[in-house]
Amino acid sequence: MSVHIARPCWTLTVKPMTTQRILTGITPSGTPHLGNYAGAIRPAVEASQRPGVESFYFLSDYHALIKTDNPERVQRSTLEIAATWLASGLRPERVWFYRQSDIPEITELTWLLTCVTGKGLLNRAHAYKAAVDKNIAESEDPDAGVTMGLFMYPVLMAADILMFNAHKVPVGRDQVQHLEMARDIAASFNHRYGGEYFVLPEAAIDESVATLPGLDGRKMSKSYDNIIPLFAPPDMLKKLVFAIITDSKAPGEPKQTEGSALFQLFQAFATPTEAEAMRRRFAEGISWGEAKEALFHKLESVIAPMRARYEELISEPARIEQVLKSGAVALRAKYATPLIARLREAAGLRPLDRLPATPTDSRTKAKAQTKPQFKQYRETDGLFYFKLVGSEGHLLLQSQGFASAREAGQAVAGIKNGEDFEQWSKLAPGASDASVRQAIDALCAD
């Protein structure tokens, strides 16, 4: 058995750490509530302040059109959500903050990606399948009420992510499938046009995300009609806090913090010391009235400064518009316009006065490449593969099939760092250990 002893890509470990791009989409719909703030807004704002991170936050108003046909609601929600994030501490001078519809390159990218996306992939999207299953159960046409907006949602989401080559995308578990689809679509484009145009993004799932209870003890959700609006006026906030359902234990009786909506809400906004003190008061038999009063004062102390900032911002929509427009202009200049130009060139959307002396196509393009490269792709069998192509476009290594793009990528990384390639791949006809070693050395030289 041959053993590959190529020089590992040690340059990967000695280079300064690259900036990690993290992209967060914000759908402008509905009124933000305490659960939105504790579970999404606050942790995202905190994450944007970490070193080594380039953060992208966008208002996904194109996505909102899938869910609502009320144009005034789309506009108003966009204003309210933008003001909420700014009031909650998001700093536009430190992050990219923009509106999706202000980046026209996103819609162009959506079409380019659509052209490399199989319908079968979109048929498997959970939201589309759920709509079809519901129609079938009700003896309706399978696609009754299904718009192309719903069907094509994963491609637009992929364009949002790939437009800026985000490394990570914070998502809930219900969105993980869409991230996997974005990876598939990116790999398909890279494979078709023979280049590393897109980073394969990864889902960032925070298992510790706070899920707050609503007024009735269930998860706080607009669909349950049990929310506490984030910026409710003090009198409304107090009224809602005192409407939280509790058990019948009398003052003086020890009370459980476990399962208590009151305590969970207090803990989400208090310091660890304050939460521990409240835990003791529960054990000592604090009355529900006192507990609700304490919760109201804690919430008000945290929210009041943000509410004042929010009201100031919401009264100046032109100011918010300028923030979003400025973010989009700068972002287009730095990322979107250059990337689209490169993708247009790759796809053949080129000026006619620059015709090559000899016509080329995707079959001959590989021969012109000057550097070996690994290519990852997905076959019709549903498995993920990679291959190593030499500087003249000839095949050197062909991998086995992998269950996920991540596994294929990990194998490529292992080979680059000197591990035995025969664990995952085999030599192509006419290739040798020496030619593989030489290609990987050339690949790692930069």
VMD Tcl script that draws the C-alpha trace (Angstrom):
set ca {
  {0.00 0.00 0.00}
  {1.39 3.39 -0.95}
  {1.65 6.06 1.72}
  {1.33 9.72 0.88}
  {4.03 11.75 2.64}
  {3.43 15.14 1.08}
  {4.51 18.21 2.99}
  {1.56 19.33 5.19}
  {0.09 22.77 4.59}
  {1.72 24.15 7.73}
  {1.15 27.66 6.41}
  {-2.46 27.21 7.47}
  {-1.42 27.13 11.10}
  {1.15 29.90 11.13}
  {-0.79 32.54 9.23}
  {-2.65 35.10 11.35}
  {-6.20 34.03 12.10}
  {-8.50 35.17 9.31}
  {-11.58 37.19 10.06}
  {-14.69 35.07 10.32}
  {-17.73 36.40 8.49}
  {-21.03 35.79 10.30}
  {-24.33 36.64 8.63}
  {-27.67 37.10 10.40}
  {-30.97 37.55 8.57}
  {-33.77 39.47 10.28}
  {-37.29 39.06 8.91}
  {-39.24 42.31 9.31}
  {-42.55 40.98 10.54}
  {-44.54 41.58 13.69}
  {-43.73 43.38 16.92}
  {-40.50 42.38 18.73}
  {-41.09 40.89 22.18}
  {-38.98 39.99 25.21}
  {-38.35 36.51 23.83}
  {-36.96 37.93 20.57}
  {-34.64 40.19 22.52}
  {-33.29 37.58 24.96}
  {-33.11 34.75 22.41}
  {-31.85 36.54 19.31}
  {-31.20 40.27 19.46}
  {-29.11 40.51 22.63}
  {-26.79 37.54 21.88}
  {-26.33 38.72 18.27}
  {-25.39 42.24 19.37}
  {-22.94 40.81 21.91}
  {-21.43 38.52 19.24}
  {-20.87 41.50 16.93}
  {-18.48 42.99 19.47}
  {-16.09 40.04 19.52}
  {-12.65 40.43 17.91}
  {-11.90 38.61 14.69}
  {-15.52 38.72 13.51}
  {-17.01 40.58 10.57}
  {-20.76 40.71 11.18}
  {-23.48 41.12 8.58}
  {-27.04 41.95 9.70}
  {-29.71 42.41 7.08}
  {-33.44 43.06 7.02}
  {-34.83 40.34 4.75}
  {-37.67 42.31 3.21}
  {-37.73 40.15 0.07}
  {-38.41 37.14 2.29}
  {-41.18 39.05 4.04}
  {-43.11 39.18 0.75}
  {-43.58 35.42 0.95}
  {-45.48 35.78 4.21}
  {-47.52 38.95 3.76}
  {-49.31 40.79 0.97}
  {-49.72 43.98 2.99}
  {-47.20 46.53 1.65}
  {-47.78 48.99 4.48}
  {-47.06 46.25 7.01}
  {-43.80 45.32 5.25}
  {-42.67 48.95 5.30}
  {-43.70 49.59 8.89}
  {-42.18 46.36 10.17}
  {-38.91 47.15 8.41}
  {-38.78 50.49 10.22}
  {-39.70 48.98 13.61}
  {-37.23 46.09 13.38}
  {-34.39 48.34 12.24}
  {-35.07 50.75 15.11}
  {-35.24 47.83 17.56}
  {-31.82 46.49 16.65}
  {-30.23 49.93 16.70}
  {-31.84 50.73 20.05}
  {-30.61 47.39 21.41}
  {-26.98 48.36 20.86}
  {-26.13 47.37 17.28}
  {-23.44 49.75 16.05}
  {-23.54 50.35 12.27}
  {-20.01 51.71 12.33}
  {-18.74 48.30 13.51}
  {-20.98 45.95 11.52}
  {-22.64 45.70 8.13}
  {-26.31 46.67 8.63}
  {-28.39 46.81 5.47}
  {-31.71 46.05 3.81}
  {-31.82 43.07 1.47}
  {-33.67 44.95 -1.29}
  {-30.94 47.63 -1.38}
  {-28.46 45.06 -2.77}
  {-29.65 44.37 -6.34}
  {-26.78 41.93 -6.82}
  {-28.60 39.53 -4.48}
  {-31.45 39.05 -6.95}
  {-28.99 38.61 -9.82}
  {-27.08 36.05 -7.80}
  {-30.36 34.27 -7.05}
  {-30.83 33.68 -10.78}
  {-27.25 32.50 -11.30}
  {-27.70 30.02 -8.45}
  {-31.13 28.97 -9.72}
  {-29.45 27.82 -12.93}
  {-27.28 25.30 -11.05}
  {-29.96 24.14 -8.59}
  {-31.87 20.93 -9.21}
  {-35.63 20.99 -8.79}
  {-35.32 17.75 -6.83}
  {-33.29 19.56 -4.18}
  {-36.03 22.19 -3.73}
  {-38.73 19.50 -3.71}
  {-37.19 18.26 -0.46}
  {-37.41 21.61 1.36}
  {-39.38 21.20 4.59}
  {-41.67 24.21 4.09}
  {-42.63 23.16 0.56}
  {-43.15 19.53 1.56}
  {-45.31 20.60 4.51}
  {-47.52 22.68 2.20}
  {-47.85 19.80 -0.28}
  {-48.62 17.27 2.46}
  {-51.30 19.57 3.88}
  {-52.93 19.95 0.47}
  {-52.91 16.21 -0.15}
  {-54.42 15.55 3.28}
  {-57.22 17.97 2.39}
  {-57.71 16.38 -1.06}
  {-56.47 19.51 -2.79}
  {-54.10 19.85 -5.71}
  {-50.62 19.23 -4.21}
  {-49.40 22.70 -5.21}
  {-52.56 24.62 -4.35}
  {-51.62 27.97 -2.83}
  {-47.89 27.31 -3.23}
  {-46.11 30.32 -4.72}
  {-42.75 30.23 -6.44}
  {-41.62 32.53 -3.64}
  {-42.14 29.71 -1.16}
  {-40.64 27.12 -3.49}
  {-37.58 29.22 -4.33}
  {-37.02 30.48 -0.77}
  {-33.92 28.28 -0.24}
  {-32.22 29.72 -3.34}
  {-32.81 33.31 -2.23}
  {-31.49 32.40 1.22}
  {-28.43 30.83 -0.41}
  {-27.86 34.07 -2.36}
  {-28.09 36.10 0.87}
  {-25.35 33.96 2.39}
  {-23.09 33.37 -0.60}
  {-23.17 37.00 -1.74}
  {-20.76 37.77 1.10}
  {-19.20 34.31 1.44}
  {-20.28 34.02 5.05}
  {-18.48 31.35 7.05}
  {-21.21 30.90 9.65}
  {-24.93 31.62 9.83}
  {-26.71 31.52 13.22}
  {-29.94 29.59 12.67}
  {-32.53 27.60 14.53}
  {-32.77 23.87 13.92}
  {-35.66 24.41 11.51}
  {-33.29 26.32 9.19}
  {-30.38 23.85 9.17}
  {-31.71 22.17 6.03}
  {-31.58 25.51 4.20}
  {-27.92 25.91 5.19}
  {-27.18 22.45 3.80}
  {-28.94 23.46 0.59}
  {-26.83 26.63 0.39}
  {-23.71 24.44 0.67}
  {-25.00 22.14 -2.08}
  {-25.77 25.07 -4.37}
  {-22.38 26.70 -3.72}
  {-20.57 23.42 -4.45}
  {-22.60 22.98 -7.66}
  {-21.62 26.42 -8.92}
  {-17.96 25.92 -7.99}
  {-17.93 22.56 -9.76}
  {-19.69 23.74 -12.93}
  {-17.44 26.73 -13.45}
  {-14.22 25.21 -12.16}
  {-13.28 27.63 -9.40}
  {-13.56 28.38 -5.69}
  {-16.11 31.15 -6.06}
  {-18.00 30.44 -2.86}
  {-17.12 29.43 0.68}
  {-19.28 26.54 1.91}
  {-21.13 28.08 4.88}
  {-21.80 26.34 8.17}
  {-24.81 26.56 10.45}
  {-24.10 27.99 13.90}
  {-26.60 26.51 16.33}
  {-26.45 27.91 19.85}
  {-27.87 25.26 22.15}
  {-27.99 27.78 25.00}
  {-30.32 30.24 23.24}
  {-32.84 31.55 25.75}
  {-36.45 30.51 25.18}
  {-38.67 32.65 27.38}
  {-42.15 31.73 28.60}
  {-45.09 33.92 27.76}
  {-48.00 35.07 29.89}
  {-49.52 31.57 29.97}
  {-46.27 29.69 30.63}
  {-45.90 28.40 27.07}
  {-43.09 29.61 24.82}
  {-43.50 33.32 24.17}
  {-44.87 33.53 20.66}
  {-47.15 35.77 18.63}
  {-49.02 32.66 17.48}
  {-49.97 31.94 21.11}
  {-50.97 35.55 21.75}
  {-48.95 35.49 24.98}
  {-46.19 37.99 24.30}
  {-44.83 40.96 26.22}
  {-43.81 43.57 23.61}
  {-40.20 44.62 24.07}
  {-40.94 48.33 24.14}
  {-44.35 48.31 25.80}
  {-44.98 51.55 27.76}
  {-44.42 51.20 31.55}
  {-48.14 51.01 32.39}
  {-48.77 48.32 29.75}
  {-45.64 46.44 30.80}
  {-46.79 46.37 34.41}
  {-50.28 45.24 33.43}
  {-48.86 42.38 31.35}
  {-46.41 41.29 34.06}
  {-49.25 41.12 36.59}
  {-51.24 39.01 34.11}
  {-48.63 36.23 34.13}
  {-50.27 33.00 35.27}
  {-49.01 31.54 38.58}
  {-50.09 28.73 40.89}
  {-52.27 29.15 43.99}
  {-49.55 29.06 46.65}
  {-50.12 31.68 49.33}
  {-47.60 34.20 50.68}
  {-45.16 32.45 53.04}
  {-45.34 29.13 51.21}
  {-42.07 28.09 49.52}
  {-42.30 28.35 45.76}
  {-40.49 26.44 43.02}
  {-38.32 28.32 40.54}
  {-38.42 25.30 38.26}
  {-41.13 25.88 35.67}
  {-41.96 29.34 37.00}
  {-42.50 31.80 34.16}
  {-41.94 34.67 36.59}
  {-38.56 33.40 37.70}
  {-37.40 32.52 34.18}
  {-38.23 36.01 32.96}
  {-36.50 37.61 35.94}
  {-33.40 35.44 35.47}
  {-33.16 36.36 31.76}
  {-32.73 40.05 32.61}
  {-31.01 39.94 36.00}
  {-27.38 39.51 36.98}
  {-26.38 36.11 38.43}
  {-26.29 37.69 41.90}
  {-29.79 39.14 41.51}
  {-31.14 35.85 40.18}
  {-29.69 33.93 43.13}
  {-31.22 36.40 45.57}
  {-34.61 35.96 43.91}
  {-34.20 32.18 44.07}
  {-33.80 32.49 47.86}
  {-36.87 34.70 48.09}
  {-38.88 32.05 46.25}
  {-37.72 29.43 48.77}
  {-38.67 31.79 51.62}
  {-42.21 32.19 50.30}
  {-42.29 35.52 48.49}
  {-45.85 36.42 47.49}
  {-46.70 36.34 43.81}
  {-47.60 40.03 43.97}
  {-44.15 40.90 45.31}
  {-42.47 38.66 42.73}
  {-44.38 40.36 39.91}
  {-43.50 43.78 41.26}
  {-39.82 42.81 41.38}
  {-39.99 41.47 37.82}
  {-41.63 44.66 36.56}
  {-38.94 46.87 38.12}
  {-36.14 44.65 36.78}
  {-37.57 44.69 33.24}
  {-38.18 48.42 33.35}
  {-34.63 49.15 34.52}
  {-33.22 47.23 31.55}
  {-35.72 48.26 28.90}
  {-36.33 51.94 29.72}
  {-33.05 53.24 28.20}
  {-33.59 51.15 25.07}
  {-37.21 52.25 24.83}
  {-36.18 55.90 24.91}
  {-33.65 55.27 22.17}
  {-36.22 53.33 20.14}
  {-38.81 56.10 20.38}
  {-36.20 58.64 19.30}
  {-35.25 56.52 16.28}
  {-38.78 55.60 15.24}
  {-39.68 59.29 15.12}
  {-36.89 59.87 12.57}
  {-37.41 57.31 9.79}
  {-35.15 59.29 7.44}
  {-32.28 58.71 9.86}
  {-32.80 54.95 9.81}
  {-33.16 55.02 6.03}
  {-29.79 56.74 5.77}
  {-28.15 54.14 8.00}
  {-29.46 51.29 5.85}
  {-28.66 53.00 2.56}
  {-25.13 53.86 3.66}
  {-24.51 50.27 4.72}
  {-25.74 48.96 1.36}
  {-23.66 51.40 -0.71}
  {-20.44 50.52 1.11}
  {-21.22 46.80 1.08}
  {-21.94 46.75 -2.65}
  {-18.67 48.53 -3.39}
  {-16.58 46.18 -1.24}
  {-18.23 42.82 -1.84}
  {-21.33 42.55 -4.00}
  {-20.31 44.33 -7.20}
  {-16.84 42.71 -7.47}
  {-18.25 39.24 -6.80}
  {-21.02 39.57 -9.37}
  {-18.48 40.77 -11.93}
  {-16.39 37.65 -11.26}
  {-19.42 35.36 -11.47}
  {-20.61 36.96 -14.69}
  {-17.17 36.34 -16.17}
  {-17.27 32.72 -15.02}
  {-20.73 32.11 -16.49}
  {-19.90 33.74 -19.84}
  {-21.87 36.97 -19.37}
  {-19.02 38.98 -20.86}
  {-18.59 42.03 -23.12}
  {-18.61 41.01 -26.78}
  {-15.53 43.08 -27.57}
  {-13.43 40.76 -25.41}
  {-13.91 37.54 -27.36}
  {-11.04 35.08 -26.81}
  {-8.85 34.26 -29.80}
  {-9.91 30.62 -29.50}
  {-13.40 29.79 -28.22}
  {-13.38 27.79 -25.00}
  {-16.01 26.00 -22.97}
  {-16.23 24.42 -19.55}
  {-14.68 21.20 -20.90}
  {-11.49 22.96 -22.02}
  {-11.37 25.60 -19.31}
  {-9.71 23.27 -16.81}
  {-6.72 22.90 -19.13}
  {-5.93 26.58 -18.77}
  {-5.67 26.52 -15.00}
  {-2.23 27.23 -13.60}
  {-2.53 25.63 -10.18}
  {-3.75 22.24 -8.90}
  {-7.00 22.33 -6.97}
  {-9.43 20.22 -5.02}
  {-13.00 20.32 -6.31}
  {-15.99 19.31 -4.19}
  {-19.36 18.43 -5.65}
  {-22.50 16.39 -5.19}
  {-23.53 13.60 -7.55}
  {-27.01 12.43 -8.50}
  {-26.69 9.58 -5.97}
  {-26.95 12.22 -3.24}
  {-23.40 11.68 -1.98}
  {-20.61 14.26 -1.79}
  {-17.26 13.79 -3.56}
  {-13.98 15.56 -4.14}
  {-11.28 15.23 -6.72}
  {-7.76 16.59 -7.08}
  {-7.06 18.09 -10.47}
  {-3.51 18.82 -11.63}
  {-2.24 22.05 -13.13}
  {-2.92 20.81 -16.66}
  {-6.50 19.86 -15.84}
  {-5.87 16.11 -15.54}
  {-7.43 14.06 -12.74}
  {-5.07 12.88 -9.98}
  {-7.34 11.70 -7.17}
  {-10.99 10.66 -7.03}
  {-12.70 10.32 -3.67}
  {-15.22 7.88 -2.34}
  {-18.74 9.16 -1.62}
  {-19.45 10.99 1.65}
  {-22.75 11.47 3.45}
  {-22.22 15.22 3.88}
  {-20.25 18.08 2.37}
  {-18.63 18.62 5.78}
  {-17.16 15.10 5.79}
  {-15.78 15.58 2.29}
  {-14.23 18.90 3.32}
  {-12.65 17.35 6.41}
  {-11.05 14.66 4.23}
  {-9.62 17.32 1.89}
  {-8.20 19.17 4.89}
  {-6.63 15.94 6.14}
  {-4.92 15.27 2.81}
  {-3.60 18.84 2.65}
  {-2.05 18.33 6.06}
  {-0.19 15.18 5.11}
  {-2.60 12.38 6.01}
  {-2.76 9.27 3.81}
  {-5.08 10.05 0.90}
  {-5.93 6.36 0.45}
  {-8.23 6.61 3.49}
  {-10.69 8.56 1.36}
  {-9.66 8.39 -2.30}
  {-7.76 6.49 -4.95}
  {-5.29 7.39 -7.67}
  {-6.75 8.20 -11.05}
  {-5.50 6.15 -14.04}
  {-2.08 7.43 -15.08}
  {-1.51 9.30 -11.76}
  {1.22 8.42 -9.28}
  {2.08 9.08 -5.64}
  {4.77 11.46 -6.83}
  {2.41 13.49 -9.02}
  {-0.11 13.74 -6.18}
  {2.60 14.80 -3.76}
  {3.87 17.42 -6.21}
  {0.35 18.78 -6.78}
  {-0.41 19.09 -3.05}
  {2.94 20.78 -2.44}
  {2.08 23.31 -5.18}
  {-1.40 23.78 -3.75}
  {0.01 24.50 -0.29}
  {2.80 26.77 -1.48}
  {0.72 29.91 -0.96}
}
mol new
graphics top color blue
foreach p $ca { graphics top sphere $p radius 0.5 }
foreach p [lrange $ca 0 end-1] q [lrange $ca 1 end] { graphics top cylinder $p $q radius 0.2 }
display resetview
